[in-house]
Amino acid sequence: MSLSADRAAAQGEALSRAVWDVLAQQGLEKLTVRAVAAAAGCTTGLVMHRFPNRRALLLHARELLHETTRERVEALEAAATSPRAALRAVLREGMATDPETTNWSIVWLGFLAAAVADDELIGMHRRNNRAWRQRAERLVAAAAPDWPADRVGTVAMGLIAMIEGVAALAAADPAAYPPDEQERMLDAALAAYGLG
């Protein structure tokens, strides 16, 4: 890779990090080209070269969230010692149990709020959420191979609703939903479904 390609890649990484930081720390309403430039320590012109408007920033943030979480859950799934361990590890990653996953929850919620009135953004959101649901269904099916498909789908949706709900609640009020309590909720839900 040439020096200019290395520099462009480094700038792209810095801008991605800045988009993420602004969303996670300041919220959706503060996501502007100017705020990203300030967070990245660069000019607004440099940001606009990569992201010409706020919408481009949002699209990038959602894609970054999807790619980052996909890579993380694939690694967790590959490292798991059993199908049930894989299911638990992947579901746990969807909760707000540490600063990083709390930031992910905040970014996800901000994106959802922005996507409601935008066909392209809601389309991206739906595609990524359907991929998440398919992963959860595959993991539940592997953890309970004798279950019929309709039970697998229902249980996967129930687990997704629980972890995404608690992640949203914990992102807004971490003291009321501490990490250990979230994990107990996850374990109780898995046990209730016979997947503990």
C-alpha positions in Angstrom: 0.0 0.0 0.0 1.3 3.4 -0.9 1.9 6.2 1.6 -1.1 8.2 0.2 -3.3 5.0 0.4 -2.1 4.5 4.0 -2.9 8.1 4.9 -6.4 7.8 3.3 -7.1 4.6 5.2 -6.0 6.2 8.5 -8.1 9.3 7.8 -11.1 7.1 7.0 -10.6 5.2 10.3 -10.3 8.4 12.3 -13.5 9.8 10.7 -15.4 6.5 11.3 -14.3 6.7 15.0 -15.3 10.3 15.2 -18.8 9.6 13.7 -19.2 6.8 16.3 -18.0 9.0 19.2 -20.3 11.9 18.3 -23.3 9.6 18.1 -22.4 7.7 21.3 -21.4 10.7 23.4 -23.5 13.6 22.1 -26.5 11.9 20.6 -28.2 11.9 17.2 -29.2 15.5 17.3 -25.6 16.6 17.6 -24.3 14.5 14.7 -23.2 17.1 12.2 -20.3 17.4 9.8 -18.8 20.1 12.1 -19.1 17.9 15.2 -17.4 15.0 13.4 -14.6 17.3 12.3 -14.1 18.5 15.8 -14.0 15.0 17.2 -11.6 13.9 14.5 -9.4 17.0 14.8 -9.7 17.9 11.2 -11.4 20.3 8.9 -15.1 20.2 7.9 -13.8 20.0 4.3 -12.0 16.7 5.0 -15.2 15.3 6.6 -17.4 16.5 3.7 -15.0 14.9 1.2 -15.9 11.5 2.7 -19.4 12.3 4.1 -21.1 15.1 2.1 -24.0 15.4 4.5 -25.6 14.3 7.8 -27.4 11.4 6.1 -24.2 10.0 4.8 -22.9 10.1 8.4 -25.9 8.2 9.6 -25.6 5.6 6.8 -22.0 5.1 7.6 -22.6 4.8 11.4 -25.3 2.1 10.8 -23.1 0.1 8.5 -20.2 0.4 10.9 -22.4 -0.8 13.8 -23.5 -3.8 11.7 -20.0 -4.7 10.6 -18.5 -4.3 14.0 -21.1 -6.4 15.8 -21.1 -9.0 13.0 -17.4 -9.5 13.3 -17.6 -9.7 17.1 -20.4 -12.2 17.2 -18.8 -14.4 14.6 -15.7 -14.6 16.7 -17.7 -15.4 19.8 -19.6 -18.0 18.0 -16.5 -19.6 16.6 -14.8 -19.7 20.0 -17.8 -21.2 21.8 -17.5 -24.7 23.2 -21.1 -25.7 22.5 -24.2 -24.5 20.6 -25.7 -23.3 23.9 -22.6 -21.4 24.8 -22.5 -19.8 21.4 -26.1 -18.7 21.8 -25.5 -17.2 25.2 -22.3 -15.4 24.1 -23.9 -13.9 21.0 -27.0 -12.8 22.9 -24.8 -11.3 25.7 -23.0 -9.2 23.1 -26.3 -7.5 22.3 -26.7 -6.2 25.8 -25.2 -3.0 27.3 -22.8 -4.6 29.8 -19.7 -2.5 29.3 -18.8 1.0 27.9 -18.4 -0.4 24.4 -21.7 -2.3 24.2 -23.5 0.6 25.9 -22.2 2.9 23.1 -23.4 0.4 20.6 -26.9 0.5 22.1 -26.9 4.3 22.1 -25.9 4.4 18.5 -28.4 1.7 17.5 -31.2 3.7 19.3 -30.2 6.9 17.6 -30.1 5.3 14.2 -33.6 3.7 14.8 -35.0 7.2 15.7 -33.5 8.7 12.5 -34.6 5.8 10.3 -38.3 6.0 11.2 -39.0 8.7 8.6 -36.4 7.7 6.0 -37.0 4.9 3.5 -33.3 4.2 2.8 -32.3 4.2 6.5 -35.3 2.1 7.6 -34.5 -0.3 4.7 -30.9 -0.7 5.9 -32.1 -1.1 9.5 -34.6 -3.8 8.5 -32.0 -5.7 6.5 -29.5 -5.7 9.4 -32.2 -6.6 12.0 -33.4 -9.5 9.8 -29.8 -10.8 9.5 -29.6 -10.6 13.4 -32.9 -12.5 13.7 -31.7 -15.2 11.3 -28.5 -15.6 13.3 -30.5 -15.9 16.5 -32.8 -18.5 14.9 -29.8 -20.5 13.6 -28.2 -20.5 17.1 -31.5 -21.5 18.8 -32.0 -24.3 16.3 -28.4 -25.5 17.0 -29.0 -25.3 20.7 -32.3 -27.2 20.5 -32.1 -29.4 17.4 -35.3 -31.3 18.2 -37.5 -28.2 18.2 -39.9 -27.4 15.4 -39.1 -24.4 13.3 -42.1 -22.4 14.6 -40.8 -22.8 18.3 -37.3 -21.9 17.2 -38.6 -18.7 15.6 -40.7 -17.7 18.6 -38.0 -18.3 21.1 -35.4 -16.4 19.0 -37.8 -13.4 18.8 -38.4 -13.6 22.5 -34.7 -13.6 23.3 -34.0 -10.8 20.9 -36.8 -8.7 22.4 -35.5 -9.2 25.9 -31.8 -8.4 25.1 -32.6 -5.4 23.0 -35.1 -4.1 25.5 -32.6 -4.4 28.4 -29.8 -2.9 26.3 -32.0 0.2 25.6 -33.0 0.5 29.3 -29.4 0.0 30.5 -28.1 2.5 28.0 -30.4 5.1 29.4 -30.1 4.1 33.1 -27.0 1.9 33.7 -27.4 2.1 37.5 -30.9 0.5 37.3 -29.7 -2.3 34.9 -26.1 -3.2 36.0 -24.2 -5.8 33.9 -24.5 -8.6 36.4 -28.3 -8.1 36.6 -28.5 -8.1 32.8 -26.6 -11.4 32.7 -28.9 -12.9 35.3 -31.9 -11.8 33.2 -30.3 -13.5 30.2 -29.6 -16.7 32.1 -33.1 -16.7 33.5 -34.6 -16.3 30.0 -32.5 -19.1 28.6 -33.4 -21.4 31.5 -37.1 -20.5 31.1 -36.9 -21.6 27.4 -35.0 -24.8 28.3 -31.8 -23.5 26.9 -29.8 -22.9 30.1 
